[in-house]
């Protein structure tokens, strides 16, 4: 069984979580071009490596960021938004 370390609830079974996508900075919709906005909405970095991702522990509705190595399929660290180590 895979385990995800929740920064509030500790190590939990991965079935208790949902993945929401990679952490990315949104362009300003009032000043960006149509191409920049389309790139943000439709394109994702699918190459393996170290990624920062949004996750939610669904029983407690705790949203947090996980840094994962997608090539090795392991979690490096997790933290609450605004408290990056």
TACORPE-V126525 format. One line per field, one symbol per residue. phi: phi as a letter, one per 40 degrees, with the letter a starting at -180 (. if undefined). psi: psi as a letter, one per 20 degrees, with the letter a starting at -180 (. if undefined). A space follows every 10 residues. Layout:
phi=???
psi=???
//
This chain:
phi=.cbbcccbbg cbccccbbcb hccbcccccc bccccccccc cbbbccccic bbbcbbcccb fccabbcbcc ccfaccabac dgbdc
psi=pqppopigia pqqhijqqpi rqpqppqoii irrhggghgg gipqojqqap qpqpqpohhi loprppoqoi gilqpgrqrq pikp.
//
